[in-house]
């Protein structure tokens, strides 16, 4: 009996050892083929500089289910009414600036979508994956073929009869930033011959079949890609098939830019249309002929078309217009992306306009106004910078900016009233000492050295009392003006690989444009966004500011330490601003010292939660600290996450170690890439 037990133990030990060796062998083989993929990228990536290519793309849309919600989705508005099948073709020029930066220029377009508009614009990115990059697409979805992301995936490999290797991959943790699929790899060189990617991101589930180019640098780029994608949102379902073909020989002149011509596409198309594609074109032509022939409803049809496509379209879709020398872009009037909620500031909404006129390649005029309204404060905010860029290579520009800043308190007016009239006066109104601020700033910037910019300008502020009656009652001015030269020194000691350092000096001059304020202010600021790899990001900001010359009546108003009433959402200064700091504390101290640190990662805590973790795109940890006058050191900690629907941050504030309050900041992120 004992002898049989010994035999069984020996057999089990042998089997265990064999399995361990097999696993180690498999891991070693996986490491070997992955190492060759990494080596192939390393050998060829430096050659991806200013390469040009031509691409043909065909989109097929099928609106399987739809309701009124589709009308409100940017870029999907054009699919919200009959018919249900559409086609769109384009011939494009691609310029690869480097391994991570390329521009796609549409040269010729045609199709059955009204005015050849673009529907589901993000879908084109799935046809140009960067297999060898950290991310497959622009700053999202981690590639299984990059060494930084190896820890997120499990791999299996199989040697095929033709000598190539089949490499299968799947994520260790199911998340929207990861994909699964397989790749056929040249065993000798590590070149990816073909890959199939399956994933889901931003309400689009997709499957891409990618064939890479031939040897050398073109082996890093796709030669052909077929992507089948499905969009689902609140009862709407739209399926799409995109066929893209690269490395086409026909080179069109640069002067051809988004020309609408089916005849040109017919001559450029590298493969014939399928019968189903021809049917969609034929049905569209039949509808046009029927509409033109029906003269009894022609006027009614024109009015309906105007209301539907011109008025309604621009309510939910960005307004974009472009000529040879000018460009205009207006954000949609109805756009949930620009709605923001903060526990301390309430609900706010904004609209953005962007215009540019190009005189030549080295000189252009840009206007970028932003308008916003805060419903809790009942305050309208705007900023309108007009910039003339005259030397892009040296960052040379002249700019004039007009706007209204944050309502600001006068730091001495109530103290003076109490001193002059007795310290028993009680001011119960919250806005008793608040002033509205309108400003104009004129400045010029030039890069003197590769690591040094100099900005010089003039700043004029006009501040009017919100409670004029109170100021007049105690014989105080209802309006203050300041006029100040301003200098900003910007240092980039490590160029793009290190922090940016700035020093700001501003000093007012009395009696210029009726200026009645006198002050002198210095500010030092350092910011660094350190990319760690794998979409991880470390944000660090440190700043110090102080006043060295003060008059009896003045406003403590800093450039780098102030409330932001027109934020940008997840990608704004959440990581470099305070969320719970009282707005008055920005304007009541002769000095400030600030520190802000945040760490961002796509797979941190919430991604491990069942059911909802797979939809979390990115998470952040926040730590902020401020030292100001007349109060204990202020601390703020927070946690935030973003997904396809919204971004949210939870924050708590402390004075030393004493808890003060908690708050939440919420932004819609719906269709931010659309």
C-alpha positions as CSV (number, residue, x, y, z in Angstrom):
1,X,0.0,0.0,0.0
2,X,2.8,2.4,1.0
3,X,4.7,1.5,-2.2
4,X,1.6,2.3,-4.4
5,X,1.2,5.6,-2.6
6,X,4.9,6.4,-3.4
7,X,4.3,5.6,-7.1
8,X,1.3,7.8,-7.2
9,X,3.2,10.7,-5.5
10,X,6.1,10.2,-7.9
11,X,3.7,10.3,-10.9
12,X,2.0,13.5,-9.6
13,X,5.3,15.2,-9.0
14,X,6.4,14.3,-12.6
15,X,3.1,15.6,-14.0
16,X,3.4,18.8,-12.0
17,X,7.0,19.3,-13.1
18,X,6.1,18.6,-16.7
19,X,3.2,21.1,-16.6
20,X,5.4,23.8,-15.0
21,X,8.1,23.2,-17.7
22,X,5.4,23.4,-20.4
23,X,4.0,26.6,-19.0
24,X,7.5,28.1,-18.7
25,X,8.3,26.9,-22.3
26,X,5.1,28.5,-23.5
27,X,5.8,31.8,-21.7
28,X,9.3,31.7,-23.1
29,X,8.0,31.2,-26.6
30,X,5.4,34.0,-26.1
31,X,8.2,36.2,-24.9
32,X,10.2,35.3,-28.0
33,X,7.5,36.3,-30.5
34,X,6.5,39.4,-28.6
35,X,10.2,40.4,-28.4
36,X,10.5,40.1,-32.2
37,X,7.4,42.3,-32.6
38,X,9.0,44.9,-30.4
39,X,12.2,44.7,-32.3
40,X,10.5,45.1,-35.6
41,X,8.9,48.3,-34.4
42,X,12.2,49.5,-33.0
43,X,14.1,49.0,-36.3
44,X,11.5,50.8,-38.5
45,X,9.8,53.4,-36.3
46,X,12.4,56.1,-36.9
47,X,11.6,56.1,-40.7
48,X,8.0,57.2,-40.1
49,X,8.6,60.9,-40.8
50,X,6.7,63.0,-43.3
51,X,5.5,60.0,-45.2
52,X,2.5,60.4,-47.5
53,X,-0.1,57.9,-48.6
54,X,-3.5,57.8,-50.3
55,X,-6.5,56.0,-49.0
56,X,-10.0,55.1,-50.3
57,X,-12.8,54.5,-47.7
58,X,-16.3,53.3,-48.2
59,X,-18.9,53.5,-45.4
60,X,-22.2,51.6,-45.4
61,X,-24.8,52.6,-42.7
62,X,-27.9,50.6,-41.8
63,X,-30.3,52.3,-39.3
64,X,-31.8,49.2,-37.7
65,X,-33.6,50.9,-34.9
66,X,-34.2,54.6,-34.2
67,X,-36.2,57.0,-32.1
68,X,-36.3,60.7,-31.4
69,X,-33.1,60.5,-29.3
70,X,-31.1,60.0,-32.5
71,X,-32.1,63.5,-33.5
72,X,-30.1,64.9,-30.6
73,X,-26.9,63.0,-31.2
74,X,-24.1,65.0,-32.9
75,X,-23.3,63.7,-36.4
76,X,-26.1,61.1,-36.2
77,X,-28.8,63.7,-37.0
78,X,-28.4,63.0,-40.7
79,X,-29.5,59.4,-40.2
80,X,-32.6,60.3,-38.1
81,X,-35.1,60.2,-41.0
82,X,-35.7,58.0,-44.0
83,X,-34.1,56.2,-45.8
84,X,-32.5,53.7,-43.5
85,X,-29.5,52.7,-45.7
86,X,-26.8,55.1,-46.7
87,X,-23.4,55.0,-48.4
88,X,-20.5,57.4,-48.3
89,X,-17.2,57.2,-50.2
90,X,-14.0,59.3,-49.9
91,X,-10.6,59.5,-51.4
92,X,-8.1,60.8,-48.9
93,X,-4.5,61.9,-48.5
94,X,-2.6,60.9,-45.4
95,X,0.5,62.6,-44.0
96,X,2.4,60.7,-41.3
97,X,4.4,63.3,-39.3
98,X,5.7,60.7,-37.0
99,X,4.8,57.4,-35.4
100,X,1.9,58.9,-33.4
101,X,0.8,61.9,-35.5
102,X,-0.9,61.7,-38.8
103,X,-3.4,63.9,-40.7
104,X,-6.2,62.6,-43.0
105,X,-7.3,65.1,-45.6
106,X,-10.5,64.4,-47.5
107,X,-10.0,65.3,-51.1
108,X,-13.0,63.8,-52.9
109,X,-16.3,62.7,-51.3
110,X,-19.6,61.4,-52.5
111,X,-22.6,59.5,-51.1
112,X,-26.3,59.5,-50.3
113,X,-26.1,61.3,-46.9
114,X,-27.5,64.9,-47.1
115,X,-24.8,67.4,-48.2
116,X,-22.2,64.6,-47.9
117,X,-22.1,65.1,-44.2
118,X,-20.0,62.8,-42.0
119,X,-21.9,60.4,-39.7
120,X,-20.2,58.6,-36.9
121,X,-16.8,60.3,-37.5
122,X,-15.0,58.3,-34.9
123,X,-15.5,55.2,-37.0
124,X,-12.8,56.2,-39.4
125,X,-10.2,55.9,-36.6
126,X,-10.9,52.2,-36.4
127,X,-9.7,51.9,-39.9
128,X,-6.2,53.3,-39.1
129,X,-5.0,51.5,-35.9
130,X,-1.5,52.0,-34.7
131,X,-0.8,48.4,-33.9
132,X,2.8,49.1,-32.7
133,X,1.9,52.2,-30.7
134,X,1.0,52.4,-27.0
135,X,-2.6,53.1,-28.0
136,X,-4.4,51.7,-31.0
137,X,-6.2,54.9,-31.6
138,X,-5.7,58.5,-30.6
139,X,-5.1,58.3,-26.8
140,X,-7.4,55.4,-26.2
141,X,-7.5,51.6,-26.3
142,X,-4.2,50.0,-25.3
143,X,-2.4,48.0,-28.0
144,X,-1.5,44.4,-27.1
145,X,1.6,44.7,-29.3
146,X,3.4,47.4,-27.2
147,X,5.8,46.4,-24.4
148,X,4.2,49.0,-21.9
149,X,0.9,47.1,-22.2
150,X,2.1,43.6,-21.9
151,X,0.9,43.3,-18.3
152,X,-2.7,43.9,-19.3
153,X,-3.0,40.9,-21.7
154,X,-2.7,37.1,-21.8
155,X,-1.0,35.6,-24.8
156,X,-1.0,32.2,-26.6
157,X,0.9,31.3,-29.7
158,X,0.7,28.6,-32.3
159,X,3.1,27.7,-35.1
160,X,1.3,27.5,-38.4
161,X,2.0,25.2,-41.3
162,X,3.2,28.1,-43.5
163,X,5.9,29.0,-40.9
164,X,4.1,32.0,-39.5
165,X,2.9,32.3,-35.9
166,X,-0.6,32.8,-34.7
167,X,-0.6,35.0,-31.6
168,X,-3.8,35.1,-29.6
169,X,-4.4,37.7,-27.0
170,X,-7.1,38.6,-24.5
171,X,-7.3,41.1,-21.6
172,X,-6.6,39.9,-18.1
173,X,-9.4,42.2,-17.0
174,X,-12.3,43.0,-19.2
175,X,-12.3,46.7,-19.8
176,X,-13.3,49.2,-22.5
177,X,-9.6,50.2,-22.9
178,X,-8.6,46.7,-23.9
179,X,-9.2,44.4,-26.9
180,X,-9.1,40.8,-27.8
181,X,-8.3,38.9,-31.0
182,X,-5.4,37.3,-32.8
183,X,-2.5,38.2,-35.1
184,X,-0.6,36.4,-37.8
185,X,3.1,37.2,-37.3
186,X,6.1,36.6,-39.5
187,X,8.1,34.3,-37.2
188,X,11.5,35.4,-38.5
189,X,11.0,39.2,-38.5
190,X,8.2,39.9,-36.1
191,X,6.2,41.8,-38.7
192,X,2.4,41.6,-38.1
193,X,0.9,40.3,-41.3
194,X,-2.7,40.4,-40.3
195,X,-4.7,41.0,-37.1
196,X,-8.3,40.9,-35.9
197,X,-9.3,43.2,-33.1
198,X,-12.5,43.0,-31.1
199,X,-13.5,45.7,-28.7
200,X,-16.1,48.2,-27.4
201,X,-15.6,51.9,-26.8
202,X,-17.7,55.0,-26.6
203,X,-21.0,53.1,-27.3
204,X,-19.5,51.4,-30.4
205,X,-18.7,47.7,-30.5
206,X,-16.4,46.8,-33.4
207,X,-14.5,44.1,-35.1
208,X,-11.6,45.2,-37.3
209,X,-9.7,42.9,-39.8
210,X,-6.5,44.6,-40.6
211,X,-3.9,43.6,-43.2
212,X,-0.6,45.4,-42.7
213,X,1.8,46.7,-45.4
214,X,4.8,44.9,-46.8
215,X,8.3,44.9,-45.4
216,X,10.0,48.0,-43.9
217,X,8.3,51.1,-42.7
218,X,5.0,50.3,-44.5
219,X,4.8,47.2,-42.4
220,X,3.9,49.4,-39.5
221,X,0.9,50.8,-41.3
222,X,-2.3,49.2,-42.5
223,X,-2.7,48.3,-46.2
224,X,-6.3,47.2,-46.0
225,X,-8.9,47.3,-43.2
226,X,-12.5,46.1,-42.9
227,X,-14.3,47.2,-39.8
228,X,-17.8,46.2,-38.8
229,X,-19.2,48.4,-36.0
230,X,-22.5,48.7,-34.2
231,X,-23.7,51.8,-32.3
232,X,-26.3,51.4,-29.5
233,X,-27.8,54.2,-27.4
234,X,-31.2,54.4,-25.7
235,X,-33.1,52.2,-28.2
236,X,-31.2,53.3,-31.3
237,X,-29.1,50.8,-33.2
238,X,-27.0,51.7,-36.3
239,X,-24.6,49.2,-37.9
240,X,-21.7,50.2,-40.1
241,X,-19.2,48.5,-42.4
242,X,-16.1,50.4,-43.4
243,X,-13.7,49.2,-46.1
244,X,-10.4,51.1,-46.3
245,X,-7.7,50.5,-48.9
246,X,-4.3,52.2,-48.6
247,X,-1.1,52.6,-50.7
248,X,-3.1,53.8,-53.8
249,X,-1.0,55.2,-56.7
250,X,-3.2,58.1,-57.8
251,X,-1.9,61.4,-56.3
252,X,-4.3,64.3,-56.4
253,X,-3.2,68.0,-56.4
254,X,-3.3,69.7,-53.0
255,X,-5.7,72.2,-54.4
256,X,-8.4,69.5,-54.4
257,X,-10.1,69.7,-51.0
258,X,-13.3,67.8,-50.1
259,X,-14.7,68.1,-53.6
260,X,-18.1,66.5,-54.0
261,X,-18.0,64.5,-57.2
262,X,-19.3,61.0,-57.8
263,X,-17.7,61.0,-61.2
264,X,-14.2,61.5,-59.7
265,X,-14.8,58.7,-57.1
266,X,-15.9,56.4,-59.9
267,X,-12.5,57.0,-61.6
268,X,-10.5,56.6,-58.3
269,X,-12.3,53.7,-56.7
270,X,-9.8,50.7,-56.5
271,X,-12.5,48.0,-56.3
272,X,-16.0,47.8,-57.9
273,X,-19.1,48.6,-56.0
274,X,-21.2,45.7,-54.7
275,X,-24.7,45.3,-56.1
276,X,-26.2,46.4,-52.8
277,X,-24.1,49.6,-52.9
278,X,-25.3,50.4,-56.4
279,X,-28.9,49.9,-55.3
280,X,-28.5,52.5,-52.5
281,X,-27.3,55.1,-55.1
282,X,-30.1,54.2,-57.5
283,X,-32.8,54.6,-54.8
284,X,-31.4,58.0,-53.9
285,X,-31.5,59.2,-57.5
286,X,-35.1,58.0,-57.8
287,X,-36.1,59.9,-54.7
288,X,-34.5,63.1,-56.1
289,X,-36.3,62.7,-59.4
290,X,-39.6,62.1,-57.7
291,X,-39.2,65.2,-55.5
292,X,-38.4,67.4,-58.5
293,X,-41.3,66.1,-60.5
294,X,-43.9,66.7,-57.7
295,X,-44.5,70.4,-58.3
296,X,-47.5,70.5,-56.0
297,X,-45.5,69.9,-52.9
298,X,-42.3,71.5,-54.1
299,X,-42.6,74.6,-51.9
300,X,-43.7,72.6,-48.9
301,X,-40.8,70.2,-49.4
302,X,-38.3,73.1,-49.7
303,X,-39.5,74.6,-46.4
304,X,-39.4,71.2,-44.6
305,X,-36.0,70.6,-46.0
306,X,-34.8,74.0,-44.7
307,X,-36.2,73.4,-41.3
308,X,-34.9,69.9,-41.0
309,X,-31.5,70.2,-42.5
310,X,-30.5,73.8,-42.0
311,X,-32.1,74.9,-38.8
312,X,-32.5,71.7,-36.9
313,X,-29.1,70.3,-38.0
314,X,-27.2,73.2,-36.6
315,X,-29.0,72.9,-33.2
316,X,-27.3,69.6,-32.5
317,X,-24.4,69.4,-34.9
318,X,-21.3,71.6,-35.0
319,X,-21.4,74.3,-37.6
320,X,-18.3,74.0,-39.8
321,X,-17.6,76.1,-42.9
322,X,-14.4,76.3,-44.8
323,X,-13.0,78.1,-47.8
324,X,-9.5,78.3,-49.2
325,X,-8.6,81.1,-46.7
326,X,-11.2,81.0,-43.9
327,X,-12.6,78.5,-41.4
328,X,-15.6,78.8,-39.0
329,X,-16.7,76.4,-36.3
330,X,-19.6,76.8,-33.9
331,X,-20.4,74.3,-31.2
332,X,-24.0,72.9,-31.2
333,X,-26.6,75.0,-29.5
334,X,-28.0,71.8,-27.9
335,X,-24.9,70.0,-26.6
336,X,-24.9,68.1,-23.3
337,X,-21.1,68.0,-23.4
338,X,-21.0,71.7,-22.4
339,X,-23.3,71.2,-19.3
340,X,-21.5,71.0,-16.0
341,X,-22.6,70.6,-12.4
342,X,-20.6,71.5,-9.3
343,X,-21.9,71.3,-5.7
344,X,-20.4,74.7,-4.9
345,X,-21.1,76.5,-8.3
346,X,-24.3,74.8,-9.5
347,X,-25.1,74.2,-13.2
348,X,-23.3,76.0,-16.0
349,X,-23.5,75.9,-19.8
350,X,-21.4,77.3,-22.5
351,X,-21.0,77.8,-26.3
352,X,-17.8,78.1,-28.2
353,X,-17.0,79.8,-31.6
354,X,-13.8,79.4,-33.5
355,X,-12.9,81.4,-36.6
356,X,-9.6,81.7,-38.6
357,X,-8.6,83.7,-41.6
358,X,-5.3,82.7,-43.3
359,X,-3.4,85.5,-45.1
360,X,-0.6,83.0,-46.0
361,X,1.1,79.9,-44.5
362,X,2.9,82.1,-41.9
363,X,0.2,84.6,-41.0
364,X,-3.3,84.0,-39.9
365,X,-6.0,85.7,-37.7
366,X,-7.9,83.6,-35.1
367,X,-10.9,84.5,-33.0
368,X,-12.0,82.0,-30.2
369,X,-14.8,83.4,-28.1
370,X,-16.4,81.3,-25.4
371,X,-19.7,82.2,-23.8
372,X,-21.2,80.6,-20.6
373,X,-23.9,81.1,-18.1
374,X,-24.0,80.0,-14.4
375,X,-27.5,79.4,-13.3
376,X,-26.7,79.4,-9.6
377,X,-24.8,82.7,-9.7
378,X,-27.1,84.1,-12.4
379,X,-23.9,85.3,-14.1
380,X,-23.0,85.5,-17.7
381,X,-19.4,84.9,-18.5
382,X,-17.5,85.4,-21.8
383,X,-14.0,85.7,-23.1
384,X,-13.1,86.7,-26.7
385,X,-9.4,86.4,-27.6
386,X,-8.4,87.7,-31.1
387,X,-5.0,86.6,-32.1
388,X,-2.8,87.5,-35.1
389,X,-0.1,84.8,-35.6
390,X,2.8,86.2,-37.6
391,X,5.6,83.7,-36.9
392,X,4.3,80.2,-36.1
393,X,7.9,78.7,-36.0
394,X,8.9,81.1,-33.2
395,X,5.4,81.1,-31.5
396,X,5.1,84.8,-32.5
397,X,1.6,86.3,-32.1
398,X,-0.1,89.5,-31.0
399,X,-3.4,89.1,-29.1
400,X,-6.2,91.3,-27.7
401,X,-8.6,89.7,-25.3
402,X,-11.9,91.1,-24.0
403,X,-13.9,89.4,-21.3
404,X,-15.5,89.6,-17.9
405,X,-13.7,87.9,-15.0
406,X,-15.0,86.5,-11.8
407,X,-17.0,88.7,-9.4
408,X,-14.4,90.0,-7.0
409,X,-14.4,91.5,-3.6
410,X,-12.6,94.7,-2.6
411,X,-10.3,93.7,0.2
412,X,-10.5,96.9,2.1
413,X,-13.8,98.7,1.4
414,X,-15.9,97.2,4.2
415,X,-13.0,97.6,6.7
416,X,-12.8,101.3,5.7
417,X,-16.5,101.8,6.1
418,X,-16.5,100.2,9.6
419,X,-13.4,102.2,10.5
420,X,-14.9,105.5,9.4
421,X,-18.5,104.9,10.7
422,X,-18.0,102.6,13.6
423,X,-17.3,98.9,13.8
424,X,-20.9,98.0,14.8
425,X,-22.3,98.1,11.2
426,X,-23.4,94.7,10.1
427,X,-23.4,93.9,6.3
428,X,-25.8,91.0,5.9
429,X,-25.7,90.9,2.1
430,X,-23.4,88.4,0.5
431,X,-22.5,90.7,-2.4
432,X,-22.1,93.9,-0.2
433,X,-18.4,94.3,-1.2
434,X,-18.5,92.4,-4.6
435,X,-17.6,94.1,-7.9
436,X,-18.2,92.9,-11.5
437,X,-15.0,92.8,-13.5
438,X,-14.6,93.7,-17.2
439,X,-11.1,93.6,-18.7
440,X,-9.1,94.1,-21.9
441,X,-5.6,92.6,-22.3
442,X,-3.3,93.3,-25.2
443,X,-0.1,91.3,-25.5
444,X,2.6,90.1,-27.8
445,X,4.5,86.8,-27.5
446,X,7.7,85.6,-29.2
447,X,10.1,82.7,-28.7
448,X,13.5,84.2,-28.2
449,X,15.2,80.8,-27.7
450,X,14.0,77.3,-28.1
451,X,13.5,77.1,-24.3
452,X,12.4,80.7,-23.6
453,X,9.3,82.7,-24.6
454,X,8.8,86.4,-23.7
455,X,5.3,87.8,-23.4
456,X,4.7,91.6,-22.9
457,X,1.4,93.4,-22.7
458,X,-1.0,95.8,-21.1
459,X,-4.0,94.9,-18.9
460,X,-7.0,97.2,-18.2
461,X,-9.7,96.3,-15.6
462,X,-12.9,98.1,-14.9
463,X,-14.6,96.9,-11.8
464,X,-18.2,98.1,-10.9
465,X,-19.9,97.6,-7.6
466,X,-22.8,95.1,-7.6
467,X,-24.4,97.0,-4.8
468,X,-24.0,100.6,-5.9
469,X,-26.5,102.0,-3.4
470,X,-24.3,100.8,-0.5
471,X,-21.2,102.3,-1.9
472,X,-23.0,105.6,-2.5
473,X,-24.5,105.6,0.9
474,X,-21.1,105.6,2.6
475,X,-19.5,107.9,0.0
476,X,-17.3,105.2,-1.6
477,X,-16.4,104.8,-5.3
478,X,-18.8,102.6,-7.3
479,X,-16.1,102.0,-9.9
480,X,-12.4,101.2,-9.9
481,X,-10.0,101.2,-12.8
482,X,-6.5,99.8,-13.2
483,X,-4.0,100.0,-16.0
484,X,-0.9,97.8,-15.8
485,X,2.0,96.7,-18.0
486,X,2.5,92.9,-17.7
487,X,5.5,90.7,-18.5
488,X,5.4,86.9,-18.6
489,X,8.7,84.9,-18.9
490,X,8.1,81.3,-20.0
491,X,10.9,78.7,-19.6
492,X,11.2,75.2,-21.1
493,X,14.6,74.0,-19.8
494,X,13.8,70.4,-20.9
495,X,11.7,71.4,-23.9
496,X,8.8,69.0,-24.2
497,X,10.3,66.4,-21.8
498,X,10.1,68.4,-18.6
499,X,8.1,71.0,-16.7
500,X,7.1,74.5,-18.0
501,X,8.2,77.3,-15.7
502,X,6.7,80.8,-15.8
503,X,7.3,84.1,-14.0
504,X,4.7,86.9,-14.2
505,X,5.2,90.6,-13.3
506,X,2.5,93.2,-13.3
507,X,2.5,96.8,-12.0
508,X,-0.3,99.3,-12.3
509,X,0.1,103.0,-13.3
510,X,-2.3,105.5,-11.9
511,X,-4.1,108.2,-13.9
512,X,-3.8,106.3,-17.2
513,X,-7.4,105.8,-18.6
514,X,-8.6,107.2,-15.3
515,X,-6.9,104.4,-13.4
516,X,-7.3,105.0,-9.6
517,X,-5.5,101.8,-8.3
518,X,-1.9,101.1,-7.7
519,X,-0.3,97.7,-7.1
520,X,2.6,95.5,-8.0
521,X,2.3,91.7,-8.3
522,X,4.7,88.8,-8.8
523,X,3.8,85.1,-9.6
524,X,5.9,82.0,-10.2
525,X,4.4,78.9,-11.6
526,X,5.6,75.4,-12.7
527,X,3.5,72.7,-14.4
528,X,4.5,69.3,-15.6
529,X,2.4,66.6,-17.3
530,X,4.6,63.5,-17.0
531,X,3.4,60.6,-19.3
532,X,4.4,57.3,-17.7
533,X,3.1,55.0,-20.4
534,X,0.0,52.9,-20.8
535,X,-2.1,56.1,-20.7
536,X,-0.9,56.8,-17.2
537,X,-0.3,60.5,-16.4
538,X,1.2,62.4,-13.5
539,X,0.2,66.0,-13.2
540,X,2.2,68.3,-11.0
541,X,1.7,72.0,-10.4
542,X,3.4,74.3,-8.0
543,X,2.9,78.1,-7.7
544,X,3.7,81.1,-5.6
545,X,2.4,84.7,-5.8
546,X,2.5,87.9,-3.8
547,X,1.9,91.6,-3.8
548,X,4.8,94.0,-3.1
549,X,3.1,97.4,-3.6
550,X,-0.4,98.1,-2.4
551,X,-2.6,101.1,-2.3
552,X,-5.5,101.8,0.1
553,X,-8.2,100.5,-2.3
554,X,-7.2,97.6,-4.4
555,X,-8.2,94.1,-5.6
556,X,-6.1,91.0,-4.9
557,X,-6.5,89.3,-8.3
558,X,-4.0,86.7,-9.4
559,X,-3.4,85.3,-12.9
560,X,-2.5,81.7,-11.8
561,X,-4.7,81.4,-8.6
562,X,-8.3,82.1,-9.5
563,X,-11.6,80.5,-10.0
564,X,-12.4,79.1,-13.5
565,X,-16.0,79.7,-14.5
566,X,-15.6,78.4,-18.1
567,X,-14.0,74.9,-17.5
568,X,-13.4,72.3,-20.2
569,X,-14.5,69.1,-18.4
570,X,-12.3,66.0,-17.7
571,X,-9.4,67.4,-19.8
572,X,-9.4,70.9,-18.3
573,X,-7.6,71.9,-15.1
574,X,-9.4,69.5,-12.8
575,X,-5.9,68.2,-12.0
576,X,-4.5,71.7,-11.5
577,X,-7.3,73.6,-9.8
578,X,-9.1,73.5,-6.5
579,X,-12.7,72.3,-6.5
580,X,-13.9,73.3,-3.0
581,X,-11.8,76.3,-2.1
582,X,-14.1,79.3,-1.4
583,X,-14.0,81.9,-4.2
584,X,-13.3,84.7,-1.7
585,X,-10.1,83.1,-0.5
586,X,-8.6,83.7,-4.0
587,X,-8.9,87.4,-3.5
588,X,-8.3,88.1,0.2
589,X,-4.6,87.2,0.7
590,X,-1.4,89.3,0.0
591,X,0.2,86.0,-1.0
592,X,-0.5,82.4,-1.9
593,X,1.4,79.1,-2.1
594,X,-0.2,76.3,-4.0
595,X,0.5,72.6,-4.8
596,X,-1.6,70.3,-7.0
597,X,-0.8,66.7,-7.8
598,X,-2.9,64.1,-9.6
599,X,-2.3,60.6,-10.9
600,X,-4.3,59.2,-13.8
601,X,-4.6,55.6,-15.0
602,X,-7.0,53.6,-17.1
603,X,-7.0,50.6,-14.8
604,X,-6.9,51.6,-11.2
605,X,-9.8,50.9,-8.7
606,X,-13.2,51.1,-10.2
607,X,-12.3,48.9,-13.1
608,X,-12.3,45.9,-10.7
609,X,-16.0,46.5,-9.8
610,X,-18.4,43.9,-11.3
611,X,-20.8,45.0,-14.1
612,X,-19.8,48.7,-14.2
613,X,-16.0,48.4,-14.1
614,X,-15.7,47.4,-17.7
615,X,-17.0,50.8,-18.8
616,X,-14.6,52.9,-16.8
617,X,-12.1,54.6,-19.2
618,X,-9.8,56.5,-16.8
619,X,-9.5,57.2,-13.1
620,X,-7.7,59.9,-11.2
621,X,-6.4,60.6,-7.7
622,X,-6.1,64.2,-6.5
623,X,-4.1,66.0,-3.8
624,X,-4.0,69.8,-3.5
625,X,-2.7,72.2,-0.9
626,X,-2.8,75.9,-0.5
627,X,-1.4,78.4,2.0
628,X,-3.0,81.8,2.1
629,X,-3.3,84.6,4.7
630,X,-5.5,84.6,7.7
631,X,-6.3,80.9,7.7
632,X,-4.7,77.5,8.4
633,X,-3.1,75.4,5.6
634,X,-5.8,74.2,3.2
635,X,-5.8,70.6,1.9
636,X,-8.0,68.9,-0.7
637,X,-8.1,65.3,-1.7
638,X,-10.3,63.7,-4.4
639,X,-11.0,60.8,-6.7
640,X,-12.5,61.0,-10.2
641,X,-13.4,58.7,-13.1
642,X,-14.7,59.1,-16.6
643,X,-16.7,56.9,-18.9
644,X,-18.6,57.2,-22.1
645,X,-21.4,59.0,-20.4
646,X,-20.0,61.4,-17.8
647,X,-17.0,62.3,-15.7
648,X,-17.4,62.8,-12.0
649,X,-15.1,63.8,-9.2
650,X,-15.5,63.4,-5.4
651,X,-13.6,65.9,-3.2
652,X,-13.1,66.6,0.5
653,X,-11.4,69.6,2.0
654,X,-9.5,70.1,5.3
655,X,-7.9,72.9,7.3
656,X,-4.8,71.2,8.7
657,X,-6.4,67.9,9.7
658,X,-9.9,69.3,10.5
659,X,-12.5,68.2,8.0
660,X,-14.4,71.1,6.3
661,X,-16.7,69.8,3.6
662,X,-17.2,67.4,0.8
663,X,-18.4,68.1,-2.8
664,X,-18.9,66.6,-6.2
665,X,-18.1,67.8,-9.7
666,X,-20.0,66.4,-12.7
667,X,-19.6,66.8,-16.5
668,X,-21.3,65.2,-19.4
669,X,-18.9,63.4,-21.6
670,X,-21.5,62.1,-24.1
671,X,-20.1,62.0,-27.7
672,X,-17.1,64.1,-26.8
673,X,-15.2,62.4,-29.6
674,X,-18.0,62.8,-32.1
